[in-house]
């Protein structure tokens, strides 16, 4: 049973997530040769201020 974990910034709409899981589930099932019902997708939303890139918090990145 594949599990796909997606970390992303907060703010995506339910419609965006719905489209994402539909497309990713379909393609993962095709590539991994399993039933779509066997695929789980979990979203973990993170505040922008709690995300860092290149050793610098996003809130401290230059504009």
VEXNU-676451 format. One line per field, with one value per residue: residue number from 1; chain; x, y, z of N, C-alpha, C in turn. Coordinates in Angstrom, 2 decimals. Layout:
<rs>
num <- c(NUM / ...)
cadena <- c(A / ...)
n.c1 <- c(X / ...)
n.c2 <- c(Y / ...)
n.c3 <- c(Z / ...)
ca.c1 <- c(X / ...)
ca.c2 <- c(Y / ...)
ca.c3 <- c(Z / ...)
c.c1 <- c(X / ...)
c.c2 <- c(Y / ...)
c.c3 <- c(Z / ...)
</rs>
This chain:
<rs>
num <- c(1 / 2 / 3 / 4 / 5 / 6 / 7 / 8 / 9 / 10 / 11 / 12 / 13 / 14 / 15 / 16 / 17 / 18 / 19 / 20 / 21 / 22 / 23 / 24 / 25 / 26 / 27 / 28 / 29 / 30 / 31 / 32 / 33 / 34 / 35 / 36 / 37 / 38 / 39 / 40 / 41 / 42 / 43 / 44 / 45 / 46 / 47 / 48 / 49 / 50 / 51 / 52 / 53 / 54 / 55 / 56 / 57 / 58 / 59 / 60 / 61 / 62 / 63)
cadena <- c(A / A / A / A / A / A / A / A / A / A / A / A / A / A / A / A / A / A / A / A / A / A / A / A / A / A / A / A / A / A / A / A / A / A / A / A / A / A / A / A / A / A / A / A / A / A / A / A / A / A / A / A / A / A / A / A / A / A / A / A / A / A / A)
n.c1 <- c(0.85 / 1.01 / 2.04 / 1.79 / 3.31 / 2.78 / 4.25 / 3.47 / 3.04 / 0.59 / -2.69 / -3.62 / -6.48 / -9.42 / -10.35 / -8.00 / -6.44 / -8.07 / -7.96 / -5.21 / -4.86 / -6.40 / -5.08 / -2.45 / -2.95 / -4.04 / -1.85 / 0.19 / -0.90 / -0.93 / 1.84 / 2.97 / 1.61 / -0.77 / -3.92 / -5.96 / -7.33 / -5.60 / -3.78 / -2.65 / -2.79 / -1.33 / -1.65 / 0.44 / 0.27 / 2.21 / 3.09 / 4.26 / 6.25 / 7.48 / 9.07 / 12.07 / 14.68 / 17.70 / 19.08 / 17.94 / 15.21 / 12.00 / 10.63 / 12.71 / 13.92 / 15.17 / 13.12)
n.c2 <- c(-1.18 / 1.93 / 4.98 / 8.39 / 11.24 / 14.66 / 17.64 / 20.99 / 24.55 / 26.29 / 27.20 / 26.23 / 25.49 / 23.44 / 22.44 / 22.52 / 20.63 / 18.39 / 18.04 / 17.55 / 15.10 / 13.42 / 13.34 / 12.53 / 10.09 / 8.57 / 8.48 / 7.38 / 4.85 / 3.79 / 3.74 / 2.28 / -0.04 / -0.81 / -0.85 / 2.08 / 2.43 / 1.46 / 3.39 / 5.87 / 9.29 / 11.88 / 15.08 / 17.50 / 20.48 / 23.39 / 26.30 / 29.20 / 30.63 / 28.63 / 27.23 / 26.59 / 27.45 / 26.71 / 27.15 / 29.36 / 30.89 / 31.14 / 33.47 / 35.19 / 35.50 / 37.48 / 39.82)
n.c3 <- c(0.00 / -1.11 / 0.41 / 0.18 / 1.18 / 1.58 / 2.08 / 2.54 / 2.16 / 4.06 / 2.85 / 0.40 / -1.55 / -1.00 / -3.41 / -4.97 / -3.62 / -3.97 / -6.78 / -7.02 / -5.52 / -7.08 / -9.60 / -8.86 / -7.56 / -9.68 / -11.50 / -9.90 / -9.34 / -11.90 / -12.58 / -10.45 / -10.61 / -9.14 / -7.37 / -7.39 / -5.00 / -3.13 / -2.54 / -0.37 / 0.49 / 2.27 / 3.53 / 4.96 / 6.38 / 6.66 / 8.41 / 6.76 / 8.10 / 9.52 / 7.85 / 6.16 / 3.87 / 2.34 / 4.70 / 5.84 / 7.41 / 5.90 / 6.57 / 6.97 / 4.56 / 1.86 / 0.10)
ca.c1 <- c(0.00 / 1.81 / 1.62 / 2.46 / 3.21 / 3.00 / 4.43 / 3.27 / 2.61 / -0.85 / -3.33 / -4.20 / -7.92 / -9.88 / -10.39 / -6.63 / -6.04 / -8.89 / -7.37 / -3.88 / -4.95 / -6.95 / -4.02 / -1.33 / -3.41 / -4.15 / -0.52 / 0.92 / -1.46 / -0.45 / 3.28 / 3.28 / 0.81 / -1.62 / -5.25 / -6.03 / -7.82 / -4.48 / -2.88 / -3.01 / -2.07 / -1.49 / -1.13 / 0.85 / 0.41 / 3.19 / 3.11 / 5.43 / 7.30 / 8.11 / 9.72 / 13.35 / 15.32 / 19.08 / 19.55 / 17.33 / 13.77 / 11.30 / 10.31 / 13.94 / 14.42 / 14.97 / 11.94)
ca.c2 <- c(0.00 / 3.16 / 6.18 / 9.57 / 12.35 / 15.93 / 18.81 / 22.20 / 25.72 / 26.44 / 28.14 / 25.62 / 25.27 / 22.06 / 22.06 / 22.25 / 19.34 / 17.36 / 17.79 / 16.97 / 13.69 / 12.68 / 13.14 / 11.77 / 8.72 / 7.91 / 8.23 / 6.46 / 3.52 / 3.34 / 3.47 / 1.27 / -1.24 / -1.15 / -0.25 / 3.42 / 2.32 / 1.08 / 4.54 / 6.89 / 10.56 / 12.67 / 16.45 / 18.16 / 21.90 / 24.04 / 27.76 / 29.70 / 31.03 / 27.43 / 26.57 / 27.22 / 27.00 / 27.16 / 27.54 / 30.63 / 30.82 / 31.88 / 34.81 / 36.00 / 35.57 / 38.79 / 39.87)
ca.c3 <- c(0.00 / -1.15 / 1.11 / -0.35 / 2.13 / 0.90 / 2.95 / 1.77 / 2.90 / 4.22 / 1.94 / -0.79 / -1.42 / -1.04 / -4.83 / -5.41 / -3.04 / -4.62 / -8.09 / -6.81 / -5.15 / -8.22 / -10.61 / -8.29 / -7.34 / -10.98 / -12.07 / -9.03 / -9.56 / -13.23 / -12.55 / -9.43 / -10.91 / -8.01 / -7.44 / -6.79 / -3.62 / -2.26 / -2.37 / 0.61 / 0.39 / 3.49 / 3.47 / 6.19 / 6.09 / 7.52 / 8.31 / 6.02 / 9.06 / 10.07 / 6.73 / 5.84 / 2.63 / 2.28 / 6.02 / 6.23 / 7.52 / 4.85 / 7.06 / 6.96 / 3.18 / 1.23 / -0.79)
c.c1 <- c(0.89 / 1.18 / 2.46 / 2.22 / 3.61 / 3.09 / 4.28 / 2.86 / 1.09 / -1.40 / -3.89 / -5.68 / -8.23 / -9.94 / -9.01 / -6.16 / -6.80 / -8.31 / -6.02 / -4.00 / -5.51 / -5.85 / -2.90 / -1.74 / -3.46 / -2.78 / 0.30 / 0.42 / -0.97 / 1.01 / 3.61 / 2.49 / 0.03 / -2.96 / -5.22 / -6.48 / -6.73 / -3.56 / -3.46 / -2.17 / -2.38 / -0.87 / -0.72 / 1.11 / 1.29 / 3.08 / 4.38 / 6.57 / 8.05 / 8.83 / 11.01 / 13.89 / 16.73 / 19.60 / 18.96 / 15.82 / 13.13 / 10.98 / 11.51 / 14.52 / 14.23 / 13.81 / 12.30)
c.c2 <- c(1.24 / 4.27 / 7.34 / 10.70 / 13.64 / 17.03 / 20.05 / 23.35 / 25.74 / 27.37 / 27.53 / 25.35 / 23.77 / 21.57 / 21.74 / 20.90 / 18.20 / 17.02 / 17.10 / 15.47 / 12.85 / 12.34 / 12.26 / 10.31 / 7.95 / 7.53 / 7.27 / 5.03 / 2.95 / 2.91 / 2.32 / -0.03 / -1.72 / -0.47 / 1.14 / 3.39 / 1.95 / 2.24 / 5.51 / 8.13 / 11.36 / 14.04 / 16.89 / 19.61 / 22.56 / 25.55 / 28.19 / 30.06 / 29.84 / 26.62 / 27.32 / 26.64 / 27.56 / 27.68 / 28.85 / 30.45 / 31.62 / 33.31 / 35.74 / 36.13 / 36.98 / 38.74 / 39.79)
c.c3 <- c(0.00 / -0.31 / 0.60 / 0.64 / 1.43 / 1.95 / 2.09 / 2.68 / 2.99 / 3.14 / 0.66 / -0.54 / -1.44 / -2.49 / -5.37 / -4.88 / -3.71 / -6.00 / -7.97 / -6.49 / -6.29 / -9.22 / -10.06 / -8.05 / -8.66 / -11.53 / -11.21 / -9.23 / -10.89 / -13.17 / -11.61 / -9.61 / -9.69 / -8.18 / -6.82 / -5.33 / -2.63 / -1.93 / -1.35 / 0.35 / 1.64 / 3.26 / 4.87 / 5.84 / 7.14 / 7.32 / 7.59 / 6.96 / 9.64 / 8.99 / 6.43 / 4.55 / 2.62 / 3.61 / 6.53 / 6.31 / 6.41 / 5.29 / 7.06 / 5.55 / 2.64 / 0.23 / -2.24)
</rs>
